[in-house]
Amino acid sequence: MRSLFRCVPAVAAVLYLSMVLAAPAPADEFRGTAAFRKGDFISARAEFGVEAKTSPVSQFFLALMMLQGDGRPRDTARGRAFLRSAADHGFAAADYLLGTWRLYGPDRKDAVGAKQLLTAAAAQGDYRAIALLKVLARGSRGQRRDLHQVVAAVKRAARRGNRDAQYTLAFMYLTGDGVPKNVAQEVRWYRAAAKKGDARAAFMLALMFFHGEGVAKDPKEAARYMQTAAEHGNERAAFFLGTFYYYGTGVPQDRKLSARWMERAAAGGYTEAQAAYGMLLLAGDGVPQDKVGAMGWLGKAARGGNVHAREVLRAQVSLREDPLCGAALDPEEAAHRDAKTRSDHDLSPRLEGKGVVLDQGAFSLKFSIPDLKDACSLTGPPSVTDRDILTRLQGGKFEIIYRPDAP
C-alpha cells in the first residue's frame, strides 16, 4: 500500500473542500484583535504573528505594539518595518500613523511626504486623515493641539452621521487613539456605520457576533452583518458568507447560495474564495461539475499564493500523467466508475488507528486527528452518523490511499 495524493474522485473533492472551509473567519487575526482589546499583548503578538507576512491588519497591530512597547520592550526598527508594509498593502490606519510621524515624529520636516500619506489614508475613508489635512490647511499649531482638533472633528462628524467618521471613531476606541479603549463605544459606532452601509464596520460586527467578542455570541446576527458587508463590496465578507451558507451558520444551509457568494468573492480576487470555488466546481457541490473551470480558479488561487490550490493542482497534474487513473478527468468515465464503486463497495466510515477510513474501490480516503475521541466515542453506542463523523473531523490530516491491486 502506498499513500499518494492523486486520482481524486468527486467525494474526495467534497471532503477536501470541508478542510478548506473549516474556519469561517480569519481566526488568528481576530483572536489577535480580541487579545489586544483586552490588553493581553503577549497573546496578541502571538496571534498576529501567524499572519504577519500576508495580513496588513496583523502588520499594523504588531507595529503599534512594538512602537508603544506593549507586552515587550519597544522595537522601533521592526515596528516601522511592519508599519510600512501595512501601508504598502493599503491599510489606511498605517498611512495615517506614518503621516503623523512625518509631521511630528522622528521623520519631521517632510511635510510633502506626510501630506501624501495622509491623502492616501483619507482616500480610504480614515476620517482622522481627512480632519488633519483640514487642520494643516489652516496652519499647524503643534502636535498636541492639532491632534486634539482631529479627535474633536471625528466625534462631531460621527454624531452628524458621517459613516467614515463613525467607523474611524470605532477604530479609535479599539486602539485607544485619542480616546480611552472602550468596547461598548467601539460596538456603538460600528453599528452606526453599518446601518449606513459601511462594509468595514459590518464585517467587524459579523466577526464579533460570530465569536461573542464584546457582544453576546449570535450566529444569526453574525450572518446578517456578514451579508451587509458582502453586499457592499467586501470580498472577504462574501467568502465568509459563503461558508456560513455552506455549513448553515446563522442561516439555512444552502450549497447553491454558498457557491454564488464564493464565485462573487473569487471574481473579486480573494484567493481563499478562488480556491474554495475551484473545489466546488471540481466536486460539483452546489454548482454543475466543471473540471476545466475548476482548474482555472485553482490556478488563479495558486498564483496568488494559496497552498491548498497548489496541492490540488499538483494532484491533477499527477492524475493526468498516470495511465491508471487519467480517465478521472473525464466526467463521463468518472461518473461510470464512481457509480460502479458505489455499487461494489461500502462507503460507510470505519475506524483505523487514529483515523476514519472511507473505502472507495482502488482508493481509500483517510482522515487522521491527534485523538479520535474528538470525532466520536470509541466505546459509545454506534449512533454517530457518517455526516457527524466527517463534520467533527474537520481540520485533521487528509490522505488518499491508492491500492493498485484492489478489485
C-alpha positions in Angstrom: 0.0 0.0 0.0 1.3 3.5 -0.8 0.0 6.9 0.1 -0.4 9.2 -2.9 -2.4 12.4 -3.3 -3.7 11.5 -6.7 -6.8 10.3 -8.7 -9.2 12.4 -6.7 -12.8 11.3 -7.2 -15.7 13.7 -6.6 -16.2 12.6 -3.0 -12.6 13.4 -2.2 -13.0 16.9 -3.5 -16.0 17.4 -1.3 -14.1 16.2 1.8 -11.1 18.2 0.9 -13.3 21.3 0.5 -14.6 20.8 4.0 -11.0 21.3 5.2 -10.6 24.4 3.0 -13.7 25.9 4.6 -13.1 24.6 8.1 -12.8 28.0 9.7 -15.4 30.6 8.7 -13.4 33.6 10.0 -9.8 34.8 9.9 -9.2 33.3 13.4 -5.6 34.4 14.1 -6.3 38.0 13.0 -9.5 38.2 15.0 -8.1 36.5 18.1 -5.2 39.0 18.0 -7.6 41.9 17.9 -9.6 40.4 20.8 -6.4 40.0 22.9 -5.3 43.5 22.0 -8.7 44.9 23.1 -8.3 43.2 26.5 -4.7 44.3 27.0 -3.2 40.8 26.6 -0.4 42.0 24.4 1.7 38.8 24.7 -1.2 36.7 23.2 -2.0 39.5 20.7 1.6 39.4 19.4 1.5 35.6 19.1 -1.8 35.6 17.2 -0.9 38.5 14.8 2.5 36.9 14.2 0.8 34.0 12.5 -0.4 36.2 9.7 2.4 38.8 9.8 3.7 38.1 6.3 0.3 38.4 4.5 -2.1 40.4 6.6 -1.8 44.3 6.7 -4.1 44.3 9.7 -1.7 42.0 11.6 1.2 44.0 10.4 -0.4 47.2 11.7 -1.2 45.9 15.2 2.3 44.3 15.5 3.8 47.7 14.6 1.6 49.5 17.1 2.6 47.2 19.9 6.3 47.3 19.0 6.3 51.1 18.8 4.4 51.6 22.1 6.3 48.8 23.9 3.1 46.8 24.6 4.0 43.4 26.1 7.7 43.7 25.4 10.3 46.5 25.2 10.0 48.9 22.3 11.4 47.8 19.0 11.2 50.9 16.8 13.1 49.4 13.8 10.8 46.4 13.4 7.8 48.4 14.3 8.5 50.9 11.4 9.1 48.0 9.0 5.8 46.4 9.8 4.0 49.8 9.6 5.5 50.5 6.2 4.5 47.0 5.0 0.9 47.6 6.2 0.8 50.9 4.4 2.2 49.4 1.2 -0.6 46.9 1.3 -3.2 49.7 1.5 -4.1 49.7 5.2 -5.4 53.3 5.8 -4.5 53.4 9.6 -0.9 52.7 8.7 -0.8 55.5 6.2 -2.3 57.9 8.8 0.2 56.9 11.5 3.2 57.2 9.1 1.9 60.6 8.0 1.7 61.9 11.6 5.3 60.7 12.1 6.5 62.7 9.1 4.9 65.8 10.7 5.6 65.4 14.4 7.9 62.5 15.0 11.5 61.4 14.1 10.7 62.0 10.4 9.6 65.6 10.8 10.4 68.2 8.2 8.9 66.1 5.5 5.6 67.9 5.1 5.2 66.8 1.4 5.6 63.1 2.3 3.3 63.5 5.2 0.5 65.0 3.2 0.9 62.3 0.5 0.4 59.6 3.2 -2.5 61.5 4.8 -4.1 61.9 1.4 -3.8 58.2 0.8 -5.4 57.4 4.2 -8.2 60.0 3.6 -9.0 58.4 0.2 -9.6 55.1 2.0 -12.0 56.7 4.5 -9.8 57.3 7.5 -11.6 60.4 8.9 -8.6 61.3 11.1 -6.6 62.0 8.0 -9.4 64.0 6.5 -9.6 66.1 9.6 -5.9 66.5 10.0 -5.5 67.7 6.4 -8.1 70.4 7.1 -6.2 71.4 10.3 -2.9 71.7 8.3 -4.6 73.8 5.6 -5.5 76.3 8.3 -2.0 76.1 9.8 -0.4 73.7 12.3 -0.4 74.7 15.9 1.8 71.8 17.1 1.2 68.1 17.6 -0.9 68.2 20.8 -3.3 70.9 19.6 -3.6 69.6 16.1 -4.4 66.0 17.2 -6.8 67.3 19.8 -8.7 69.1 17.0 -8.6 65.9 15.0 -10.3 63.9 17.7 -13.0 66.6 18.2 -13.6 66.7 14.4 -14.1 62.9 14.2 -16.5 62.9 17.1 -18.6 65.8 15.6 -18.8 64.2 12.2 -19.7 60.8 13.7 -22.6 62.4 15.7 -23.8 64.1 12.5 -24.0 60.7 10.7 -20.8 60.6 8.6 -20.2 56.9 8.3 -16.4 57.2 7.6 -16.2 59.2 10.9 -18.3 56.6 12.7 -16.1 53.7 11.6 -12.9 55.8 12.3 -14.2 56.6 15.8 -14.9 52.9 16.5 -11.4 52.1 15.4 -10.0 54.8 17.7 -11.9 53.2 20.7 -10.3 49.9 19.7 -6.7 51.2 19.5 -7.0 53.9 22.2 -6.0 56.7 19.8 -7.0 60.0 21.4 -9.8 58.2 23.4 -9.7 55.5 26.0 -10.2 51.9 24.8 -13.9 51.1 25.2 -15.5 48.1 23.6 -19.1 49.4 24.2 -18.3 52.6 22.3 -16.5 50.6 19.7 -19.6 48.5 19.1 -21.9 51.5 19.2 -20.0 53.3 16.4 -19.6 50.1 14.3 -23.4 49.7 14.5 -24.0 53.3 13.4 -21.6 52.9 10.4 -23.0 49.5 9.4 -26.5 51.0 9.3 -25.3 53.4 6.7 -23.8 50.5 4.6 -20.2 50.7 5.8 -18.8 47.3 4.8 -15.8 47.6 7.2 -18.0 48.1 10.2 -20.4 45.4 9.2 -17.6 42.9 8.7 -16.1 43.7 12.1 -19.5 43.3 13.8 -20.1 40.0 12.0 -16.8 38.6 13.5 -17.6 40.0 16.9 -21.1 38.3 16.9 -19.6 35.1 15.5 -17.0 34.8 18.3 -19.0 36.5 21.0 -16.4 39.2 21.5 -17.7 42.4 23.0 -21.2 41.3 22.3 -23.3 38.2 23.0 -22.5 35.3 20.6 -25.2 35.3 18.0 -24.7 33.4 14.7 -27.8 35.0 13.1 -26.5 38.5 13.8 -23.1 37.4 12.5 -24.7 36.2 9.3 -26.8 39.4 9.0 -23.9 41.7 9.3 -21.7 39.5 7.1 -24.3 39.8 4.4 -24.4 43.6 4.7 -20.6 43.7 4.3 -20.7 41.3 1.3 -23.5 43.2 -0.4 -21.5 46.4 -0.1 -18.5 45.0 -1.8 -16.3 43.3 0.8 -14.9 40.3 -1.0 -13.7 38.7 2.2 -17.1 39.0 3.7 -18.6 37.4 0.6 -16.3 34.4 1.1 -17.2 34.1 4.8 -20.9 34.4 4.0 -20.4 31.6 1.5 -19.0 29.5 4.3 -22.0 30.4 6.5 -24.4 29.1 3.8 -22.2 26.1 3.3 -22.4 25.0 6.9 -25.8 26.6 7.8 -24.2 29.0 10.3 -26.9 31.6 11.3 -28.7 30.9 8.0 -30.4 27.9 6.4 -27.8 25.6 4.8 -27.9 26.3 1.1 -25.0 25.0 -1.0 -26.2 26.7 -4.2 -26.2 30.1 -2.4 -22.9 29.3 -0.9 -21.4 28.8 -4.4 -22.9 32.1 -5.6 -21.2 34.0 -2.8 -17.9 32.1 -3.3 -18.0 32.9 -7.0 -18.6 36.6 -6.3 -15.7 36.7 -3.8 -13.5 34.8 -6.3 -14.3 37.2 -9.1 -13.3 40.0 -6.7 -9.8 38.5 -6.4 -9.9 36.9 -2.9 -7.6 33.9 -3.2 -9.3 31.8 -0.5 -12.5 32.1 -2.4 -10.9 31.2 -5.7 -9.5 28.0 -4.1 -12.8 27.2 -2.5 -14.9 27.9 -5.6 -12.5 25.8 -7.7 -13.1 22.9 -5.3 -16.9 23.4 -5.5 -16.6 23.2 -9.3 -14.3 20.2 -9.1 -16.8 18.4 -6.8 -20.0 19.6 -8.4 -21.0 20.8 -4.9 -23.8 23.5 -5.3 -22.8 24.0 -8.9 -22.7 21.8 -12.0 -19.4 20.0 -12.1 -16.9 21.8 -14.3 -13.3 20.5 -14.1 -12.0 22.9 -16.7 -13.4 25.9 -14.8 -12.2 24.4 -11.6 -8.6 24.3 -12.8 -8.9 27.9 -13.9 -9.9 29.2 -10.5 -7.4 26.9 -8.7 -4.7 28.3 -11.0 -5.6 31.9 -10.0 -5.6 31.0 -6.4 -2.2 29.2 -6.7 -0.7 32.2 -8.4 -2.0 34.2 -5.5 -0.1 32.0 -3.1 -2.9 29.7 -1.9 -1.3 26.5 -0.6 -4.5 24.4 -0.9 -4.9 25.3 -4.5 -1.3 24.4 -5.3 -1.7 20.9 -3.7 -4.9 20.2 -5.7 -3.3 21.3 -9.0 -0.2 19.2 -8.3 -2.5 16.2 -7.7 -4.3 16.9 -11.0 -1.0 17.0 -12.9 -0.1 13.6 -11.4 -3.5 12.3 -12.3 -3.2 13.3 -16.0 0.2 11.7 -16.3 -0.9 8.4 -14.6 -2.4 5.9 -17.1 -4.1 4.0 -14.3 -6.3 7.0 -13.4 -6.1 9.6 -16.2 -9.7 8.8 -17.0 -10.7 10.5 -13.8 -10.5 13.8 -15.6 -13.3 12.7 -18.0 -16.6 13.5 -16.3 -18.5 10.6 -18.1 -15.9 8.0 -17.3 -15.6 9.3 -13.7 -19.3 9.1 -13.3 -19.4 5.5 -14.6 -16.5 4.5 -12.4 -18.0 6.1 -9.3 -21.4 4.5 -9.9 -19.7 1.1 -10.1 -17.6 1.9 -7.0 -20.7 2.8 -5.0 -22.4 -0.4 -6.0 -19.4 -2.6 -5.3 -18.1 -1.0 -2.1 -19.4 0.1 1.3 -18.7 3.9 1.7 -19.5 3.8 5.4 -16.7 5.1 7.6 -14.7 2.7 9.6 -12.1 3.2 12.4 -8.5 2.5 11.6 -5.9 3.5 14.2 -6.4 7.2 14.9 -8.3 7.8 11.8 -11.5 7.3 9.9 -11.3 5.5 6.6 -13.8 5.5 3.7 -13.2 2.7 1.2 -13.8 3.5 -2.4 -12.5 0.7 -4.6 -8.9 1.3 -5.6 -8.9 4.3 -3.3 -9.5 4.9 0.4 -10.0 8.4 1.9 -8.4 8.7 5.4 -8.8 11.4 7.9 -6.5 11.3 10.9 -6.6 13.6 14.0 -4.5 13.7 17.2 -7.2 11.9 19.2 -10.1 10.2 17.5 -12.2 10.8 20.6 -12.5 14.4 19.3 -14.7 12.9 16.5 -16.6 10.1 18.1 -16.6 7.8 21.1 -14.9 4.5 20.5 -16.8 2.9 23.4 -20.2 4.5 23.0 -23.2 3.2 21.0 -22.9 3.1 17.2 -25.2 6.1 16.7 -22.8 8.5 15.2 -23.7 9.2 11.6 -21.3 9.4 8.7 -22.0 13.1 8.4 -21.4 13.7 12.1 -18.0 11.9 11.9 -16.9 13.9 8.8 -18.0 17.2 10.3 -16.2 16.6 13.6 -13.0 15.5 11.8 -12.6 18.9 10.1 -9.0 20.2 10.5 -7.4 16.7 10.6 -4.8 15.2 8.2 -6.3 14.1 4.9 -4.8 11.3 2.8 -5.8 9.3 -0.3 -4.6 5.7 -0.2 -4.1 4.2 -3.6 -4.3 0.4 -3.9 -3.5 -0.8 -7.5 -4.3 -4.4 -6.6 -7.8 -3.6 -5.4 -10.7 -5.3 -7.2 
